């Protein structure tokens, strides 16, 4: 009986995590460059094998959840702001931090007081040769950014954005908050070839409201079902114990 | 019950995309040379719970089986290349194509694109360019002292200069085996793909190619009434699918109440 309760509890925990994921996605339905999170449920196969070798109750296998990021393309929304860059295709912009390079799909940039291109969090955007330094007095409207990431001010080339492509290793990227992703130490990107930069556009969030709300509906019913089973198990256990109790 | 959720979700997603496409068509109701998109739906895989031709007992096969589908998907958004209406304009270099064919333009990168938008202009060097400055290809240069330009139905471009009338070039049209396979690139431009086949150059007015109408523009082929009817259908389709989800939800609630 306790084994069953442990499994139900892990199921309930999984559902609560899914609720977190759904809420996070729905909250970010309008965030530029946001990539939705997915939660998959599966059984702990390793423990299952051990259970088979050890004791026979394979039913004592808790449910595990894994969170992954869905990097599918979001819709490009025209904003006409010269420093809004919509990314179309596979790849990321690179930003520099003291902890190393971080990668983002959110192309909303600004110019800081030193004349460098930064993202909205103030992190410096990497070009192929380090930060992009603009001459003093260059405003947003003076910049032309072509689809390969080359930045020009009044015809003169200022630098090319460093575009990173992780290929099929994209699922190893870790969300680091504020729209950026960190790569594990052993993962190095290649220069992106399938990526186009669209100036004056923002890449919208790739959250599908219908999918998230349907998940919400089914998970609340599953939660209720799990809780009811747990309650019944408790009542059954109490009945059995009540038999032994003469009061 | 839970399968009904994902099935209804595919229905809602499909109707949502339908509304997206209708919105794009309606937004481009005044765009020169615009060709509307039409959404084609397809049903998804079926779960075969019982085969139709299974043997019930020796020699007797069942006449039908049990198959439950899993929803809908968008098979294609096909472009409809029906002609748009012709609107007269005063510009010498406004050209409409009556019939099949596309103009070819060259991007600054050298790549070729195709368009039905015939609103051409002269740039500072006299080249014939689109509104975005892309050169018509093969290129045509209008001399600086030209007083007026004429485009014939077969594509011949003649100019009136103080020294007389001269022919400065020929506008060619390009055809594709499958125009619906062209990839839309925005800016009223299409790109050749494997699905569309290679561009075949030809003279306007010859077999299979349309004629050029000078000082006219081909407007969008979007039919407002058809789009609004589709919009109403999409909205009701969305509503009905959400009803399925609500019903499924109610049924699960009943189920939970069994073991309350």
Interface residues (C-beta under 8 A of the other chain):
Chain A: X208 X210 X211 X214 X217 X218 X221 X224 X225 X228 X229 X232
Chain B: X2 X5 X6 X8 X9 X12 X13 X16 X245 X248 X249 X252 X253 X255 X256 X259 X260
